[in-house]
Amino acid sequence: MSIALAAKPAFNLSTLHQVELSAPYHAIYERVAPGAAGPEPWKLRQLAAAHELLALAQVSGRMVIQFLDLGAALRAVFLLRVPVPCRHAGMGPLVIEPAAQLGLTYRQQAMTLAQPGYSFLEILAPRDVHHPNIAPSNVPPGAQVLCLGPSLPAGIKVVDLVLMAYTAISLQSVQFSLTDSAGLLHPEAAIFLQTSNTPIPLTREPFVMPNETTQ
């Protein structure tokens, strides 16, 4: 479900759990909450993560939740307003798209075990993303996996993953080094960005978009 949302200027990541969800977001929470499955600690973790993810969408003006499901894993699909570097089939000029659709999967084992940086997020759209830390779509099986580093700590928050995705995609934080391949999924994109006149980062806007309304 896509929702029109209005951003609020006040934002503090550490207090997202205190944000009172507006009616549309509260309705989503009430719909998905009964689906939380597994051991009690995992159920509670999923419920808290779902609330914080919805609160992040509500206050930031940066994202729109399209799908949310709790169960064996927390799964979400959302639109993220972020500049996305793309090149058709890895050729031609760089085109900056204004938003990305991301799929997020957070599994129970991530609560207690460190996970590889490519374990959580995939770019669903646009295709042909040309980015050092995103696997090219023409590599089987064609998933545009986003790598956020060699390893991510146990218990990392879902909202932290979203914020990291924003800074990574917009090239505010990115792995370019060809001699240190940890996190590097697309060497050709790294070479292109280092040798072209592409302005880096693509934006310096913070995640929160005060006084804006997005669809």
Residue, then its C-alpha position, 0 to 999 in steps of 0.5 A: m500500500s502506497i501512502a501520501l505522507a508529510a514529513k515533520p522537521a523533528f527527527n531523532l533516530s533514537t526515539l522512533h519507538q516513541v513516535e505515535l503512528s498516524a492513522p494510515y501507518h497505525a493501520i498497517y501496523e495493526r494489519v501486520a502485527p498478528g503475523a509475527a511468528g517464532p520465539e517471543p524475543w523474535k516476535l518482539r523484535q519484529l514488532a519493534a522494528a515494524h513500528e520504527l520502520l513505519a515511524l521512519a517513513q512517517v517523519s522523514g518524507r524520504m520513503v514510502i512503505q509499499f509492502l510489510d510482512l512479519g513472520a519467519a523473516l521481516r520483509a519490506v518493500f519501499l520506495l526511497r527518494v535517493p539519486v541512483p546512478c544508472r547506465h543501460a547495460g553498463m554502457g553509455p552516459l550515466v543517468i541519475e534516477p530520482a528514486a529506488q525501490l528496495g526489498l529488505t529481508y531481516r532474518q532471525q539469525a541477524m539478531t545474534l550473529a554478524q551477517p555479510g553486508y549483502s544479506f539484507l537489501e536488494i534494488l528492485a528498480p530501477r534496473d541497470v544500476h551502475h554502482p560499486n556496491i550494487a551487483p549488476s543486473n546482468v550477472p546471474p541470477g540478476a539480483q541487484v544486491l546492495c552490499l553495506g560492508p564486509s560484515l554487519p554487527a549482530g542485532i543491527k536495526v532495520v532502520d539503520l539498514v535503511l539509513m545506510a542504504y541511503t548514504a551508500i546509494s547516493l555515494q555519500s559512503v561507498q567502497f571504491s578501492l579495487t585493491d580492497s574488494a570487501g563490499l565491492l560488487h561492481p568493479e567496472a562501476a568503481i572504475f567508471l566513477q573514478t575516471s569520469n566527471t561524476p560529482i560525488p556524492l550525488t547529493r549531500e541532502p540528509f535523510v530527513m526532508p523537512n517541510e516536504t510532502t512526498q507521494 
